[in-house]
Amino acid sequence: MANDEVALAAAPAPLAETTAHERPAVRALPQLRYLLRSMRPRQWTKNGIVFLALIFSVGQQYHLSEPSTWAPKLLESLVAFACFALVASADYLVNDIRDVEQDRVHPRKSRRPIAAGLLPVRTAWGAAVVLAVAGNAGAFALNWRVGLVVFAYSVLMLGYSYHLKHMVLIDLMVIAAGFVLRAMAGALAINVPISPWLYVVTALGALFLGINKRRAELELLQDGAGDHRKILDEYSVELLDQMAATVTAATLMAYGLYTFTAQGLPKNHSMMLTIPFVLYGIFRYLYLVNVRKEGGSPEEVLLKDVPIILCIMGWIATAGIVLLVARD
């Protein structure tokens, strides 16, 4: 990976003025490596939302002591995860192709293989088609309802790449809808009902991340924000701060109500023990965005920020104990 960074950093300046397909052909192995980077495997962590339905079904419909009850469902959830990873990577490729000129004026995104001219546009288009077809085909093979959700996600993200991301506020809501579709597919994959509260919390959580990502971009790019992404001209730090405050409060309230009222959770309300982890995770992310000027890439924070990683692990452990031990 370090060699890739050196190659990107050493790319000559005039290269940024040419299109990717005008560059000489590169060898197959580096091309595959650049393709994999453009697929953004680190962002596949977002698709972990599909496992929520399985997690909250443990102890209610499936028991860890009986692998025959949950092992097939875990496999189905993994397939749903893989399908979303494929179609999401296809969308990332399309998005990078569409935004190649804007990415070249971004201090970090200019190093992406397509923007840097290291991955030909024709190759990226071909890979995007293959990934999208494979992801949708796999989803329909798993379950026709999952297939419809994954197809709806694919269409929504294609619309986002071409038009919806240029519509103020709608761009953030589309991102949130994508996360809700992931949660829905996870429930449909294993054929279990899921609390409407969880959909609400998922949507609000996604809005929280999207709003703060926009804020981090404005802080990073300053007056040049609109040159990278036109929609950023429609936002201000003050507006995003107000939106973040509203969504933060709504997210905490929705999650709190979920732990008290959702069907399938312990009737003794012991799920409320997970609230401090959610509260800390939200506050920690706000700290990273507003004080340390990080948070422009939520997936990077998820993989690198130790306090947030420990917070997530604590939430999983506590939720697991509640669901397995504290049920009435």
N, C-alpha and C positions, 0 to 999 in steps of 0.2 A: 504493500500500500504506500510505503514511503517513496518508492521509485515512481509511482504514479504521480504523487504530489510534485516531485522534482520535475517530471516531464511536463506537467501542467504549468508550473511556475516558470519553466524555461522556454515556453512557447513564445516565438517572436511576436512582437507587437503588431506587425502588419497582418498577422494571421486573423486578428479580430475583425478585419475589414473584408474578409473573404467568407464565402459560404462553405459549409462543411463538405459538400460534394465536389468542390473545386480543388480540394487538397489531393495529393497523390494517395493512392491506395495504401493502406497500412496492412501490416501482417495480421493474419487471422487471430492469433492468440491475444495480442494487445487489444484488438478490436472487440473480442469477446469480453475482455476485462473491462473495457470502457463501457460496453453494453451493460454489464452487470452493475457497474457503478451508477449508470443512468437509470437502472431499474429501482434504485434506492432501497435496497433490502433492509436498511435500518428503519425505514418507515413502515415496515411490515408489522412492527409492534402495535400500530394502531388497530390492526385487525384482531388483536387479542380480545376485543369487545365481543367477538362471536362466542367466546367461552363463558360469558357471564351466565347464560341460561343453564349450562351444564353445572357450573359452580353452585348456583342457587337451587339446583335440583338434588344435589348430594344430600343424603339424609332424609329426603322427602320421598323421592321416587327411586333413587339409587343409593346403595350402601357400599362403602369402601370394602367391607368384609366379603362382599359378593361381587367379584370382578365380572362375572357373567352379566350383571345388570348394567354396569357402567362402561365397560371396555368398548363395546360396539358404539356406544354414544360418543365416547372420546374420539374414536376413529372418525365418526361422522363430523364431529366438530373440527377435527384436524383437516378434513377434506374441505369443509367450508372455509376454514382459514386459508388454505392453499389457493382456493379459487379466488378469494378476495385479493390475495397477494398478487396473483397473476393479472387480474383486471386492473388493480391499482397501479402496478408497474407499467402496464400498457398506457394508462392515463398519464403517468409521469413522463413517459417518452413523448406522448403527443403534446403535453404541456410544455416540455423543454423545446420541442420543435417550434411550437407557436410563439414562444417567448424568447427565441434565441437572440434577437437583437437587444431586447431589454436586459436579458441576463448578462450580456457583455459589458454593461455599464455598472453592474453590481459588483462590489468588492469581493464577495464570496462566490456568488453564483456564476461569475465569469469563468470560474475554473471547472465548471461542469463540462464533461466531455463533448457534448454537442455544441455548447457555446464556445468552447475553446477550439473547435474544429477537429477534435481527435476522433469523433464518431460520426461517420457520414450520415446525412439526413435520410438517404435512401435505406440504409441499414436499419436506422431507428424506426422508420415507418414500417418496414417489413416485420421487425420484431414486435412492434406494437400490435399489429394485426394478429400475429400468431399467438401472442399472449392473451389477447382479448378473446379470441375464439376458443383457446384451450380452457381459460377460466370459466367462460359461460357454458361450454360443453360439459365440463366437470360438474358444475353446479346442477345442471339439468339431469345429469346422470345420477347425482345423489338424491335429488328430490325435485319434482317439477316446481314446487312452491319456492324452494331455495333458488332454483334457476330463474324464476321470475324476479326475485328480489335482486339477485346479482346482475341480471340484465337491466333492471331499472337503475341500479347503481351505475352500471357502465354508461347508460344513456345520460344519466344526470351528470356524471363527471365529464362526459364528452361535451355536453352543453355548457358546463362550467369552463372548460378549457377554451371554448370558442366564443362564448358570449356572456354567460352568467357572472363570471368573475369581474366583469366590467360594470356591474350594476351594484351601486352602493347599498349596503346592508343585505341585499339578496345574496351577495357572495359569501357572507358569513353564515347565513341560514342554510345555504346549499351544503356547506361543509358540515354543519350540524346534522343535516338530513342524511348525509353519507354515513355518519356514525350510527344513527338510528337504524338505518338499513342493515348495517353489520349486526347490531344486536338482534334485530328481527330475524335475520338469516340464521343466527346461532340457535334461536329458539325453534325455528321451523326445521332445522337440520335434525334435531333430536326429538321433535314432536312433543314439546312441552309448552304449557302456557307460561307467559312471563308477565309480571306486574306492569301495568301502564306507568306506574311511578318510575320504574327503571328506564323506560323510554324517555320520560321527562328528564330524569337526572342525566341520562346519556346526552340528550340534546343540549341541555344547559352546560354540561361539562365541556362539550365540544365548542359551544359558543365562547365559553371562558377562554379556552386555549386559542381559538381563532382571533378573538379581540386582542388578546395580549401579544399574539404573534404580529398582528398589524402594528401595534404600538412599538414593539421592538424594531420593526422595519423602519418606522418613521424616525425613531431615535438614531438608528444606524445610518440611514441615508440622508437625513436632514432635508435640505432644499432640493436634493436630487431624487427624492423618493418617487415623484411622478414620472421621471425619466425611466425608471426601472419598471414601475407598475402604475399605469395611469390612474387606477382606482384609488391609490394612496393620496392623490390630490383631493379626494372627496372626504378624507378623514383628517382629524386633528388629534393631537395628544389629549387635549381637554375632553373632546367628545368620547374618545376611547376610554378614558379614565372613568367617565360617568357611566358608560355602558358596562365596563368591567365591574364597577361597584354594584350596579343593578343585578347583573348576572351572578356575581359572587353570592350576594344575599339570597337570590332565588335558588341557586344550586344547593346551598346549605339547608335552606328551608325544605326544599323538595326531598333531599336525601334524608333529612330528619324525619319527615312525614313517611317516607318509604320504610324506614326501619321500624316505625310504629304501626303502620296500617297495612302493609303489603301482605297478601295471602301467601301462605307457605313458610313464612318466617315464624320463629318461636313466639308463642302467645305471651310469654313473659317479657317481651320487648328487649331481650338481651342483645339484639342486633344493634342497639343504640351504642354499645361499647365500641363500635367501629367509627362512630362520628368523630372522635378526636383525630383519627388518622386522616380523614377527609379534610377536616379543618386545617390541620398542619400542612397537608399536601398543597392545598390552595394557597395558604399564606406563604409557604416556601416558594411557590412558583411566582407569586406577586413580588416577593423579595428579589428573586433572580431577575425579573423583568425590570423593576423600577430602581433597584439599588445597584445591582451588579451588571445591569445592561445586558443580560443574557435572556434566553427564552425565545429567540427568533426561530429556533427549531425545537419544538417540543420533544421530538424523538431523540434528539441529542441529549436533552436534559434527562429524559427517562433512562438513558443508557449510561450517563456519566455522573449525574449529581448523586452523591452517596446518600445524603439525607433523604432525598425523595425515594431512592431505591429502598432504603431501610423502611421508610414509611409505607411503601407499597407492600413490602414483605410483612410488615406488622399488620396491615389491614387483612391480607390474605390469611395469615395465621389466626387472627382473632375471628374473622368471619368463618373460617373452617371449624374452629372450636365451637362457636355458637351453633352452627348448622348441624354439627355432628353430636354434640354433647348436651346443649341447652334446650333442645326441642322438648316440648311437653309430651 
